[in-house]
Amino acid sequence: MMKSKGFTLIEVIVAVAIFAIIVVSLGLAFNQAIKISSKAKQNMDVAQLINKAVEKMYFQMGSDDTHFTETVFSLPDYTGNELKFGNDEYKVTYTLKRVAADYDLIMELGSNNALTVYKRVYDTANSGIRYEFALIVIPNLNNEVALDVYKEMNISDVAKYCFNGVAIDIQNPTYKIYYKKSYASNMKIKIEGIFKMQSGTLTSDYTNQILEIWSKDFNVSVPAPTASPTGNFITSRPTIKFISAVNSKYYHQLFEVKIELWNLNKNKKVKEYKFITRG
């Protein structure tokens, strides 16, 4: 009768070594799977945060018309319960640079019953566009301001906007104005139309050039060749159009945007995104 033969020491060592290699490999694979899963969840959370941040940015841009004198500016930080994931709390910061803009002028009717006018200029230092103070217009005794626009027909692409006879020159004009009403006033802005300018000489001859006045104070969604709904404009020219800046889907500015996502618990910047958008 043969006796059963046991494992030799070498066989046991080899078996244990193989088992250890298998266990370690499984452990490493399991840990790697956990890391991948955790990273994927973090990326999904970040993607959700960025989507919310972009939606918030467009909402803020749609309601903001106070930064037109700045080329580079910030919007309010985005914080709150919407940016909490588990134990982590985040905030979003926004930096915008205006690189292009359609409006020739921005007119603001202020509390002193005066019209403040800003003109579009190129900001060399920041390689962008801003609106620079041009003049303050005081209405006449009839509480009226006369606005006459002249289009150069011969020499170069230039326009003159004349407020009560005081001219503002605009290079490469678009013949679009943004109107901001910050004060309830009965002032009337009387626009006779766009006249021809021949080699710098002003004439009384009309052009067919359309002049657009855009404002959030207008409640019309399509161009209307009549006096504006705010009651601050007078014109009889069909080439003068008043358009709601709220209802319109047309955007007049181009921005470089930088969005930074910060983890407030760790005081660490998680992501930075840069893109270009219209607003």
FIPAPA-695907 format. One record per residue (C-alpha): residue number from 1; residue in one letter; z, x, y. Coordinates in pm, 1 decimal, padded with zeros to 6 digits. Each point is the difference from the previous one (the first is absolute). Layout:
BEGIN
NUM / a / Z / X / Y
...
# end
This chain:
BEGIN
1 / m / 00000.0 / 00000.0 / 00000.0
2 / m / -00111.9 / 00145.0 / 00336.4
3 / k / 00236.1 / 00007.7 / 00293.3
4 / s / -00116.9 / -00143.4 / 00335.3
5 / k / -00078.9 / 00267.7 / 00246.6
6 / g / 00135.6 / -00025.8 / 00360.6
7 / f / -00157.5 / 00116.7 / 00329.3
8 / t / 00018.2 / 00360.8 / 00088.4
9 / l / 00155.3 / 00106.2 / 00330.3
10 / i / -00342.1 / 00090.5 / 00140.5
11 / e / -00137.7 / -00342.7 / -00084.9
12 / v / 00293.9 / -00168.7 / 00171.9
13 / i / -00043.6 / 00214.3 / 00311.3
14 / v / -00371.9 / -00073.4 / 00013.4
15 / a / 00062.7 / -00373.7 / -00043.6
16 / v / 00262.9 / -00004.3 / 00274.1
17 / a / -00229.4 / 00195.8 / 00230.7
18 / i / -00286.0 / -00242.3 / -00057.9
19 / f / 00230.4 / -00296.7 / 00057.5
20 / a / 00131.5 / 00157.9 / 00320.1
21 / i / -00352.6 / 00058.9 / 00128.7
22 / i / -00091.5 / -00363.0 / -00069.6
23 / v / 00315.4 / -00132.8 / 00170.6
24 / v / -00045.0 / 00224.0 / 00305.9
25 / s / -00367.3 / -00098.0 / 00028.4
26 / l / 00087.6 / -00367.4 / -00021.0
27 / g / 00272.0 / 00046.0 / 00259.4
28 / l / -00233.4 / 00179.9 / 00237.9
29 / a / -00266.7 / -00264.4 / -00046.7
30 / f / 00256.2 / -00274.2 / 00060.0
31 / n / 00128.3 / 00168.9 / 00316.2
32 / q / -00355.2 / 00051.4 / 00123.1
33 / a / -00077.3 / -00366.2 / -00064.6
34 / i / 00307.3 / -00100.3 / 00201.6
35 / k / -00105.7 / 00229.8 / 00286.0
36 / i / -00354.0 / -00138.3 / -00003.3
37 / s / 00129.7 / -00356.2 / -00006.3
38 / s / 00243.0 / 00074.2 / 00283.5
39 / k / -00273.7 / 00170.0 / 00203.7
40 / a / -00236.2 / -00289.8 / -00059.0
41 / k / 00265.2 / -00246.7 / 00116.9
42 / q / 00068.1 / 00213.7 / 00307.6
43 / n / -00372.0 / 00010.0 / 00080.5
44 / m / -00019.8 / -00378.3 / -00038.4
45 / d / 00300.2 / -00043.6 / 00230.6
46 / v / -00154.9 / 00234.5 / 00256.2
47 / a / -00332.0 / -00185.4 / -00020.4
48 / q / 00178.6 / -00331.2 / 00064.5
49 / l / 00186.7 / 00152.1 / 00294.1
50 / i / -00318.7 / 00137.2 / 00152.6
51 / n / -00177.2 / -00335.0 / -00037.7
52 / k / 00288.6 / -00171.0 / 00178.7
53 / a / 00000.4 / 00271.3 / 00265.8
54 / v / -00371.3 / -00042.0 / 00072.6
55 / e / 00035.3 / -00379.2 / 00025.0
56 / k / 00292.7 / 00047.3 / 00238.8
57 / m / -00201.5 / 00247.2 / 00207.9
58 / y / -00289.9 / -00241.7 / 00047.8
59 / f / 00244.3 / -00274.5 / 00098.7
60 / q / 00163.0 / 00226.7 / 00258.7
61 / m / -00337.1 / 00117.9 / 00133.0
62 / g / -00112.5 / -00360.5 / 00038.2
63 / s / 00298.5 / -00088.4 / 00217.2
64 / d / 00021.2 / 00324.5 / 00198.4
65 / d / -00189.0 / 00062.7 / 00323.4
66 / t / 00246.9 / 00229.0 / 00175.0
67 / h / -00117.9 / 00346.2 / -00105.0
68 / f / -00338.8 / 00007.4 / 00170.7
69 / t / 00104.4 / 00278.4 / 00241.9
70 / e / 00085.1 / 00229.1 / -00294.8
71 / t / -00244.9 / 00179.7 / -00226.5
72 / v / 00259.3 / 00074.4 / -00268.7
73 / f / 00284.2 / -00243.2 / -00057.5
74 / s / 00238.3 / -00134.7 / -00262.3
75 / l / 00058.0 / -00350.1 / -00126.3
76 / p / 00354.9 / -00116.4 / -00087.5
77 / d / 00131.9 / 00131.3 / -00332.2
78 / y / -00025.9 / -00236.4 / -00294.6
79 / t / 00336.9 / -00040.6 / -00175.0
80 / g / 00200.7 / -00270.5 / -00173.9
81 / n / 00060.7 / -00167.5 / -00334.5
82 / e / -00373.3 / -00016.7 / -00072.7
83 / l / 00004.2 / 00379.4 / -00034.2
84 / k / 00283.4 / 00020.1 / -00254.8
85 / f / -00074.6 / 00086.5 / -00362.0
86 / g / 00303.4 / 00024.4 / -00225.3
87 / n / 00248.9 / 00232.0 / 00165.9
88 / d / -00261.3 / 00157.7 / 00225.2
89 / e / -00063.1 / -00111.3 / 00356.1
90 / y / -00310.8 / 00102.9 / 00191.8
91 / k / -00141.4 / -00007.9 / 00351.3
92 / v / -00353.9 / 00038.2 / 00132.2
93 / t / -00102.3 / 00174.0 / 00324.0
94 / y / -00333.4 / -00044.9 / 00177.4
95 / t / -00188.8 / 00235.2 / 00230.2
96 / l / -00331.3 / -00113.2 / 00150.0
97 / k / -00261.8 / 00180.0 / 00205.9
98 / r / -00269.6 / -00196.3 / 00181.0
99 / v / -00330.7 / 00178.5 / -00055.5
100 / a / -00234.4 / -00267.0 / 00138.0
101 / a / 00021.5 / -00318.2 / 00206.1
102 / d / -00250.7 / -00258.7 / 00121.3
103 / y / 00169.8 / -00138.6 / 00308.9
104 / d / -00114.6 / 00149.8 / 00328.9
105 / l / 00306.0 / -00129.4 / 00183.3
106 / i / 00337.2 / -00158.5 / -00066.3
107 / m / 00121.0 / -00242.2 / 00268.2
108 / e / 00364.3 / -00105.7 / 00009.0
109 / l / 00127.7 / -00280.2 / 00220.3
110 / g / 00357.4 / 00100.3 / 00080.7
111 / s / 00315.3 / -00153.3 / 00143.4
112 / n / -00084.6 / 00113.0 / 00354.4
113 / n / -00307.6 / -00229.0 / -00003.2
114 / a / -00219.9 / 00308.1 / 00001.9
115 / l / -00270.4 / 00109.0 / -00239.9
116 / t / 00051.4 / 00346.0 / -00149.9
117 / v / -00319.8 / 00156.0 / -00133.9
118 / y / -00027.8 / 00280.2 / -00255.4
119 / k / -00321.8 / 00183.0 / -00091.5
120 / r / -00106.6 / 00158.0 / -00327.9
121 / v / 00018.1 / 00382.6 / 00004.2
122 / y / -00035.1 / 00276.9 / -00255.0
123 / d / 00324.6 / 00185.7 / -00069.6
124 / t / -00108.8 / 00360.9 / -00058.4
125 / a / 00346.1 / 00120.9 / -00098.5
126 / n / 00027.3 / -00249.1 / -00287.7
127 / s / -00372.7 / -00043.9 / -00072.6
128 / g / 00019.9 / -00374.3 / 00041.5
129 / i / -00023.4 / -00297.0 / 00234.3
130 / r / 00256.2 / -00152.6 / 00231.8
131 / y / 00001.6 / -00227.0 / 00304.3
132 / e / 00089.8 / 00160.1 / 00330.9
133 / f / 00134.8 / -00178.9 / 00305.8
134 / a / -00284.3 / -00061.7 / 00245.9
135 / l / 00124.4 / -00233.0 / 00273.7
136 / i / 00214.2 / -00297.4 / 00098.3
137 / v / -00186.2 / -00296.0 / 00145.4
138 / i / 00174.5 / -00236.9 / 00243.3
139 / p / -00153.1 / -00347.3 / 00034.9
140 / n / -00126.0 / -00123.9 / 00337.0
141 / l / 00155.3 / -00282.1 / 00201.8
142 / n / -00165.5 / -00251.0 / -00232.9
143 / n / 00171.6 / 00171.5 / -00294.6
144 / e / -00336.6 / 00120.9 / -00130.1
145 / v / -00130.2 / 00331.8 / -00127.8
146 / a / -00374.2 / 00064.8 / 00009.9
147 / l / -00147.8 / 00190.7 / -00293.9
148 / d / -00362.6 / 00110.8 / 00026.3
149 / v / -00157.2 / 00213.5 / -00272.8
150 / y / -00302.5 / 00225.5 / 00052.3
151 / k / -00222.4 / 00144.7 / -00269.9
152 / e / -00197.0 / 00317.4 / 00073.9
153 / m / -00365.1 / -00060.9 / -00078.8
154 / n / -00156.1 / 00342.0 / 00064.1
155 / i / 00203.9 / 00317.5 / -00028.4
156 / s / 00266.9 / -00012.5 / -00268.7
157 / d / 00209.4 / -00228.8 / -00213.2
158 / v / 00265.5 / -00085.5 / 00257.0
159 / a / 00158.4 / -00313.6 / 00143.2
160 / k / 00206.9 / -00081.8 / 00306.7
161 / y / 00278.6 / -00256.6 / -00013.9
162 / c / 00083.4 / -00099.1 / 00359.5
163 / f / 00331.5 / -00174.3 / 00067.3
164 / n / 00009.1 / -00133.8 / 00355.8
165 / g / -00258.8 / 00265.8 / 00083.6
166 / v / 00187.9 / 00291.7 / -00162.2
167 / a / -00214.6 / 00155.8 / -00275.0
168 / i / 00092.2 / 00142.0 / -00340.4
169 / d / -00273.4 / 00202.6 / -00170.0
170 / i / -00034.9 / -00025.0 / -00378.0
171 / q / -00216.6 / 00232.1 / -00206.9
172 / n / -00175.9 / -00145.4 / -00305.7
173 / p / 00119.2 / -00354.0 / 00075.9
174 / t / 00029.7 / -00272.7 / -00261.7
175 / y / 00052.4 / -00276.4 / 00258.9
176 / k / 00313.9 / -00119.5 / -00173.8
177 / i / 00336.5 / -00055.0 / 00167.5
178 / y / 00340.7 / -00073.9 / -00150.4
179 / y / 00215.7 / -00237.3 / 00207.3
180 / k / 00378.7 / -00006.0 / -00040.3
181 / k / 00208.0 / -00262.9 / 00176.9
182 / s / 00364.2 / 00104.0 / 00037.7
183 / y / 00087.1 / -00246.5 / 00276.3
184 / a / -00069.0 / -00367.1 / 00068.7
185 / s / -00217.4 / 00004.5 / 00308.9
186 / n / -00266.6 / -00213.7 / 00161.9
187 / m / -00200.1 / 00302.5 / 00107.6
188 / k / -00372.9 / -00047.5 / -00041.0
189 / i / -00228.0 / 00283.9 / -00109.6
190 / k / -00345.0 / -00089.7 / 00124.9
191 / i / -00284.9 / 00163.5 / -00190.9
192 / e / -00340.8 / -00039.7 / 00159.9
193 / g / -00183.1 / 00176.6 / -00283.4
194 / i / -00161.0 / 00333.2 / -00082.5
195 / f / -00237.7 / 00131.3 / 00265.3
196 / k / -00260.8 / 00273.9 / -00003.4
197 / m / 00079.8 / 00342.3 / 00136.4
198 / q / -00304.6 / 00213.0 / 00087.0
199 / s / 00076.6 / 00374.5 / 00001.9
200 / g / 00351.6 / -00070.6 / 00127.9
201 / t / -00107.9 / -00260.6 / 00256.0
202 / l / 00163.8 / -00341.1 / -00051.9
203 / t / -00226.7 / -00304.8 / 00010.0
204 / s / 00046.1 / -00376.2 / -00015.5
205 / d / -00248.3 / -00037.9 / -00286.7
206 / y / 00150.9 / -00138.7 / -00321.9
207 / t / -00050.8 / 00157.3 / -00342.0
208 / n / 00004.5 / -00175.8 / -00336.3
209 / q / 00280.0 / 00225.8 / -00117.1
210 / i / 00285.3 / -00189.8 / -00167.7
211 / l / 00356.5 / 00070.1 / 00113.3
212 / e / 00272.4 / -00083.2 / -00253.4
213 / i / 00361.1 / -00071.7 / 00099.2
214 / w / 00237.2 / 00016.8 / -00297.7
215 / s / 00359.6 / -00121.1 / 00001.1
216 / k / 00277.4 / -00128.7 / -00224.6
217 / d / 00062.6 / -00260.4 / 00269.3
218 / f / -00331.2 / -00171.3 / -00071.0
219 / n / 00006.5 / -00276.0 / -00261.5
220 / v / -00373.0 / -00007.9 / -00066.7
221 / s / -00139.5 / 00164.8 / -00309.7
222 / v / -00361.2 / 00026.4 / 00111.6
223 / p / -00160.8 / 00128.0 / 00321.2
224 / a / 00021.9 / -00264.4 / 00271.9
225 / p / -00215.8 / 00043.8 / 00313.4
226 / t / 00246.5 / -00192.0 / 00215.4
227 / a / 00328.0 / 00062.9 / 00179.8
228 / s / 00265.1 / 00137.3 / -00235.6
229 / p / 00268.9 / -00224.3 / -00149.6
230 / t / 00270.4 / 00195.3 / 00184.4
231 / g / -00131.1 / -00128.4 / 00331.7
232 / n / 00000.0 / 00349.2 / 00153.7
233 / f / -00378.4 / 00046.5 / 00003.0
234 / i / -00279.3 / -00155.0 / 00202.7
235 / t / -00367.2 / 00051.8 / -00079.1
236 / s / -00323.4 / -00191.8 / -00003.4
237 / r / -00199.7 / 00261.7 / -00188.3
238 / p / -00090.6 / -00078.4 / -00364.5
239 / t / 00000.8 / 00373.8 / -00078.9
240 / i / 00379.2 / 00014.3 / 00045.2
241 / k / 00168.3 / -00066.7 / -00336.0
242 / f / 00370.0 / -00068.8 / -00065.3
243 / i / 00113.9 / 00076.3 / -00354.8
244 / s / 00332.5 / -00038.5 / -00177.3
245 / a / 00133.7 / 00333.4 / -00126.3
246 / v / 00226.6 / -00193.1 / -00239.6
247 / n / -00257.5 / -00209.7 / -00182.9
248 / s / -00278.8 / 00254.8 / -00003.5
249 / k / -00047.7 / 00228.2 / -00300.9
250 / y / -00170.6 / 00264.1 / 00213.6
251 / y / 00198.2 / 00320.5 / 00052.4
252 / h / -00041.1 / 00216.1 / 00308.5
253 / q / 00190.8 / 00317.7 / -00082.5
254 / l / -00015.2 / 00272.7 / -00263.9
255 / f / 00320.1 / 00174.0 / -00108.6
256 / e / 00102.9 / 00298.2 / -00208.5
257 / v / 00311.8 / -00114.9 / -00185.1
258 / k / 00275.3 / 00202.4 / -00166.0
259 / i / 00249.6 / -00189.2 / -00217.4
260 / e / 00309.4 / 00179.9 / -00129.3
261 / l / 00218.9 / -00146.1 / -00275.2
262 / w / 00361.5 / 00123.7 / 00004.2
263 / n / 00274.1 / -00036.6 / -00262.6
264 / l / 00308.1 / -00068.8 / 00212.3
265 / n / 00245.5 / 00075.3 / -00282.9
266 / k / -00138.5 / 00349.3 / -00041.0
267 / n / -00118.5 / 00043.2 / 00360.8
268 / k / -00328.5 / 00118.7 / -00146.5
269 / k / -00363.1 / -00074.5 / 00082.3
270 / v / -00156.4 / -00145.1 / -00313.8
271 / k / -00361.9 / -00047.8 / 00106.4
272 / e / -00229.7 / 00044.2 / 00297.4
273 / y / -00325.0 / -00189.1 / 00041.0
274 / k / -00271.5 / 00049.4 / 00261.9
275 / f / -00297.4 / -00226.8 / 00057.3
276 / i / -00219.4 / -00150.4 / 00273.7
277 / t / -00001.3 / -00367.1 / 00086.8
278 / r / -00111.8 / -00240.7 / 00270.5
279 / g / 00248.7 / -00207.6 / 00193.1
# end
